C-alpha cells in the first residue's frame, strides 16, 4: 500500500461501492475493495489478510481512547485515513470459496494507532497468531508516534490485540519508512522482518517471542537491502536453498505498478535483481502489485496473490484482490506471470 495516501487527489475521490459477499466465486475481486493481501495457511485453511481499500467513509468509527485523541489533536487527519481503522481477513478451504472475517484487528485495540492500520503480515508461532501492521504513516521529521506494530490472538480470525503497547519499529533506519512489514521464518528457526517505504528496504532479525529486534550475525540491527527500482511491499520466499526477495515498483496509483524480484543464497542478501514478473495487462487489469506468495504445503505448486485496478477505474483506491499461478523454470527463475480474469481452479488442502 502506497504512502501516497496523503496526496490531495486521493482525498477527493468519490467512488461507487462494490458488492460484498460472505462466499464468492473464483474471482477474488468479488470480495470488495481490498489491497496488500498476504496469504498464509493456518489451521487447515487458506487465509488472506488484506488492507481495506474502500473509497467510501468507514461505516464504523471507533471511540478513540485518550491517547489516540491526543495524538490526533495536533495533526491534520485527511478523510482517507478514516477508511483504514480496521483489518478484515478471508478464509477458504480451496482458494475459490471465501469467507470474510470482519475486523480481525480494530484500531480501538491498538492504543497508539491514531490514524490508520494497513499492510498486515501474519505468522503462527508458539501456539499464537501474530499480525504485524503499519500505523500512522510517520515521516522522516515526525516526532509523532507510529510505525510497525504487532498484535496477537489465539485464533487466525482474531480478535487481535496489541502485543507491545507501542510500535516495534517506530523510526526511520537507513532511510526506510517503517511500513509494509513482512515476517519470514527460515528453516533454522530464525525470524526476519522485511519492511520499508520511500524507496528503501531493511531486514531485521526478531527475537523468538517476536517482541524485539535483535542483532544479526554481523552485529547489525537494521540492514539495508534495497534493490534497484524498489518502492514498497517486500516479500520473501525460499525454494531449493535460494531466497527470492520480491517487491513492488512503479506508482501504486497507476498502470506503472508491478512486481519484481531478486535472488540470493542468504536471507539478508546481497540480492541480485532478476527482473519484473507482474505488470499491467491492458486486457485484464492495471497496476498489479503489493503481493504475497503461497506454496501449497507438501508440493512445488505456487500461487501469487496481489491487488490490481479493474479496467475502467481511475481512482487509486479502487483496488481489488486477485490470485494467479506462479511457476519456476528449470533454472529456478520466475517467468512472467499471466494475469487471468478469474483466477485458478479450486485447490483444496489435503
C-alpha positions in Angstrom: 0.0 0.0 0.0 1.4 3.3 -1.0 2.3 6.0 1.4 0.8 8.5 -1.1 -2.4 8.1 1.0 -2.0 11.7 2.0 -2.0 13.2 -1.5 -4.7 15.7 -2.2 -6.1 14.0 -5.3 -6.8 10.8 -3.3 -8.7 12.6 -0.7 -11.3 14.0 -3.1 -12.2 10.7 -4.8 -15.9 9.6 -4.5 -16.4 6.1 -5.8 -19.2 3.7 -6.3 -19.5 0.8 -3.9 -18.5 -2.7 -4.9 -20.6 -5.7 -3.9 -19.6 -7.8 -0.9 -20.3 -11.5 -0.3 -19.5 -13.9 2.5 -18.8 -16.6 -0.2 -17.5 -15.8 -3.6 -16.6 -17.5 -6.8 -13.1 -17.8 -8.2 -12.8 -14.1 -8.7 -11.4 -12.6 -5.5 -12.4 -9.2 -6.8 -16.0 -10.0 -5.8 -14.9 -9.7 -2.1 -14.8 -5.9 -2.4 -12.2 -3.1 -2.3 -9.0 -4.5 -0.8 -5.3 -4.2 -1.3 -1.9 -5.5 0.0 -3.2 -9.1 0.5 -1.0 -11.6 2.4 -1.8 -15.3 2.1 -1.0 -18.0 4.6 -2.1 -21.5 5.6 -3.4 -21.7 9.1 -5.5 -24.3 10.9 -6.1 -26.3 7.7 -7.3 -23.4 5.6 -6.0 -20.7 3.3 -6.1 -17.2 4.9 -5.7 -13.8 3.3 -5.1 -10.7 5.4 -5.5 -7.5 3.3 -5.8 -3.8 3.7 -9.2 -2.2 3.4 -9.1 0.0 0.3 -12.7 1.2 0.5 -13.1 4.6 -1.2 -16.2 5.3 0.9 -16.2 6.5 4.5 -15.9 3.8 7.1 -19.3 3.0 8.5 -17.8 2.2 11.9 -15.6 4.7 13.6 -14.3 3.5 16.9 -14.4 5.6 20.1 -10.8 6.7 20.2 -9.1 6.4 23.6 -7.5 9.4 25.3 -4.0 8.6 23.9 -5.4 8.3 20.4 -7.4 11.6 20.8 -4.2 13.3 22.0 -2.2 12.1 19.1 -4.9 13.1 16.6 -5.4 16.5 18.0 -2.2 18.0 16.8 -2.3 16.7 13.2 -4.3 17.2 10.1 -6.2 14.0 9.5 -7.3 13.6 5.9 -10.5 11.8 5.1 -8.7 8.9 3.5 -7.2 7.9 6.9 -10.7 7.3 8.2 -11.0 4.4 5.7 -8.4 2.2 7.4 -9.4 1.8 11.0 -9.7 -2.0 10.9 -8.5 -5.1 9.1 -10.6 -7.9 7.8 -9.5 -11.4 6.9 -10.7 -14.1 4.5 -10.5 -17.9 4.8 -11.0 -20.6 2.2 -10.7 -24.4 2.0 -9.9 -24.3 -1.7 -8.8 -20.9 -3.0 -12.3 -20.5 -4.5 -14.9 -20.2 -1.8 -14.0 -17.4 0.6 -15.5 -16.4 4.0 -14.9 -12.9 5.3 -14.0 -12.4 8.9 -14.6 -8.7 9.7 -12.5 -6.6 12.0 -9.9 -9.2 13.0 -7.8 -6.2 14.1 -9.6 -2.9 15.1 -7.8 0.3 15.8 -9.6 0.5 19.2 -7.3 -2.4 20.3 -4.1 -0.5 19.4 -3.9 2.5 21.7 -1.1 4.2 19.9 -2.6 3.8 16.4 -4.4 7.1 15.9 -4.7 7.3 12.1 -4.8 4.0 10.3 -3.7 0.4 10.2 -2.7 -1.3 7.0 -0.4 -3.8 5.2 -0.7 -6.8 7.6 1.7 -9.8 7.7 0.8 -12.9 9.7 2.6 -15.8 11.3 1.7 -18.7 13.6 4.3 -19.2 16.3 4.4 -20.7 19.8 0.7 -21.5 19.7 -0.3 -18.0 18.9 -1.1 -16.0 15.8 0.7 -12.7 15.3 -0.3 -9.9 13.0 2.3 -7.2 12.0 0.9 -4.0 10.6 1.8 -0.4 9.7 0.2 2.5 11.5 0.1 6.3 11.4 2.3 6.9 8.3 5.1 8.6 10.1 7.5 10.7 8.1 11.3 11.4 8.5 11.0 14.5 10.6 8.0 13.5 12.6 8.1 13.2 16.4 4.7 11.5 16.1 4.2 8.0 17.4 3.8 5.4 14.7 5.5 2.7 12.6 5.3 -1.1 12.6 3.3 -2.8 15.3 2.5 -6.4 16.2 -0.8 -7.8 17.6 -1.6 -11.3 18.9 -4.5 -13.7 19.0 -5.3 -17.2 20.0 -7.1 -17.7 16.6 -6.4 -16.8 13.0 -9.7 -15.0 12.8 -8.8 -12.9 15.8 -9.6 -10.7 17.5 -6.0 -9.5 17.6 -4.8 -7.2 20.4 -1.7 -5.0 20.5 1.2 -7.1 21.9 3.6 -4.3 22.9 1.7 -1.1 23.7 4.0 0.8 21.3 5.5 0.3 17.8 8.0 -2.5 17.4 9.8 -0.2 14.9 9.0 3.4 15.4 11.5 5.4 13.4 13.4 5.6 10.2 16.6 3.4 9.8 18.7 3.6 6.6 16.1 5.9 5.1 13.4 3.2 5.2 9.9 4.4 6.4 8.6 1.8 8.9 5.7 0.4 6.8 4.8 -2.7 4.8 6.2 -5.4 7.2 6.7 -9.0 6.1 7.7 -11.6 8.7 9.6 -14.7 7.5 10.7 -17.8 9.4 13.7 -19.5 8.0 14.4 -23.3 8.1 16.8 -22.8 11.0 14.1 -21.1 13.1 15.5 -17.6 12.6 12.8 -15.0 12.1 13.3 -12.0 9.9 11.3 -8.9 9.3 11.5 -7.2 5.9 10.0 -3.7 5.6 10.3 -0.3 4.2 8.8 2.5 2.1 10.0 5.7 0.5 12.4 3.7 -1.7 14.3 1.9 1.0 14.1 -1.6 2.4 15.6 -3.1 5.5 15.8 -6.6 7.0 15.9 -7.1 10.8 16.0 -10.2 12.9 13.4 -10.7 15.6 13.6 -12.4 19.0 11.8 -15.7 19.4 8.8 -14.0 21.0 8.6 -11.5 18.1 8.7 -8.6 20.5 12.2 -7.2 19.9 14.7 -6.6 17.1 17.9 -8.5 17.9 21.4 -8.3 16.3 22.1 -10.3 13.2 25.3 -12.4 12.8 27.3 -9.3 11.8 26.0 -7.3 14.8 23.7 -5.0 12.9 20.1 -4.4 13.8 18.8 -3.0 10.5 20.5 -4.0 7.3 19.5 -2.2 4.1 18.9 -4.5 1.2 17.3 -2.0 -1.2 17.3 -3.3 -4.8 17.2 -1.2 -8.0 13.7 0.4 -8.5 12.4 -0.7 -5.1 9.3 1.2 -3.9 7.5 -0.9 -1.3 5.8 -4.2 -0.4 8.7 -6.6 0.3 8.1 -10.3 0.3 10.5 -13.3 0.6 10.2 -17.0 -0.2 12.7 -19.8 -0.1 12.9 -22.6 -2.7 15.6 -25.2 -3.1 18.0 -23.2 -0.9 17.5 -20.0 -2.8 16.0 -16.9 -1.3 13.7 -14.9 -3.6 13.3 -11.3 -2.5 10.3 -9.6 -4.1 8.9 -6.1 -4.1 6.6 -3.6 -5.8 7.9 -0.8 -8.0 6.3 2.0 -10.0 3.4 4.2 -8.9 0.7 2.4 -6.8 -2.0 4.6 -8.3 -1.5 3.8 -12.0 -0.5 1.3 -14.6 3.3 1.5 -13.9 2.9 -0.5 -10.7 4.2 -4.1 -10.8 6.3 -6.8 -9.0 10.0 -7.6 -9.5 12.3 -10.0 -7.7 16.0 -10.7 -6.9 17.8 -13.9 -5.7 20.4 -14.7 -3.0 21.9 -17.6 -1.1 21.3 -15.7 2.2 18.1 -14.3 3.8 20.0 -11.0 4.3 21.4 -10.7 0.8 23.1 -9.4 -1.2 20.3 -9.9 -3.7 20.8 -9.9 -7.4 17.9 -8.4 -9.4 16.4 -10.9 -11.8 13.6 -8.9 -13.4 10.0 -7.9 -13.4 7.4 -10.6 -13.2 4.0 -9.0 -12.9 2.8 -5.9 -14.7 -0.2 -4.3 -16.3 -2.1 -6.3 -18.9 -4.5 -3.9 -20.9 -6.8 -6.8 -21.5 -7.2 -7.8 -17.8 -6.3 -5.1 -15.2 -3.9 -2.3 -14.4 -1.2 -1.7 -11.8 -0.9 -5.2 -10.1 1.3 -5.2 -7.1 1.9 -5.4 -3.3 1.6 -9.1 -3.4 2.3 -12.3 -1.4 3.2 -15.8 -2.5 1.9 -19.2 -1.3 3.5 -22.6 -1.7 0.8 -25.3 -1.3 2.1 -27.4 1.6 3.9 -30.6 0.5 4.0 -29.6 -3.1 6.0 -27.4 -5.5 2.9 -25.6 -6.6 2.9 -21.8 -6.1 0.3 -19.0 -6.2 0.7 -15.2 -6.2 -2.0 -13.1 -4.5 -2.0 -9.3 -5.2 -4.1 -6.3 -5.8 -4.9 -4.6 -9.1 -7.1 -1.9 -10.6 -10.1 -3.1 -12.6 -10.3 -1.9 -16.1 -12.4 1.3 -16.4 -11.5 2.5 -12.9 -9.5 5.7 -12.3 -9.3 6.1 -8.6 -6.1 5.0 -6.9 -8.0 3.3 -4.0 -10.1 1.3 -6.4 -8.2 -1.9 -5.8 -9.3 -5.5 -5.7 -7.6 -8.8 -4.8 -6.6 -11.4 -7.4 -4.8 -14.7 -7.4 -2.9 -16.5 -10.2 -0.4 -19.3 -10.6 3.3 -18.7 -10.3 5.9 -21.0 -11.9 9.6 -21.6 -11.9 11.7 -22.7 -14.9 14.5 -25.3 -14.9 17.0 -22.6 -13.8 14.9 -21.6 -10.8 13.8 -18.3 -12.4 10.3 -17.0 -12.3 8.8 -16.5 -15.7 6.4 -13.5 -16.2 3.1 -14.2 -14.5 0.0 -14.2 -16.7 -2.9 -12.4 -15.1 -6.3 -14.0 -15.6 -9.7 -12.5 -15.2 -11.0 -15.1 -12.6 -8.0 -16.9 -11.1 -7.2 -20.6 -10.9 -9.4 -23.5 -10.3 -10.1 -24.9 -6.8 -7.1 -26.3 -4.9 -8.3 -27.9 -1.7 -5.8 -28.5 1.0 -5.0 -32.2 1.8 
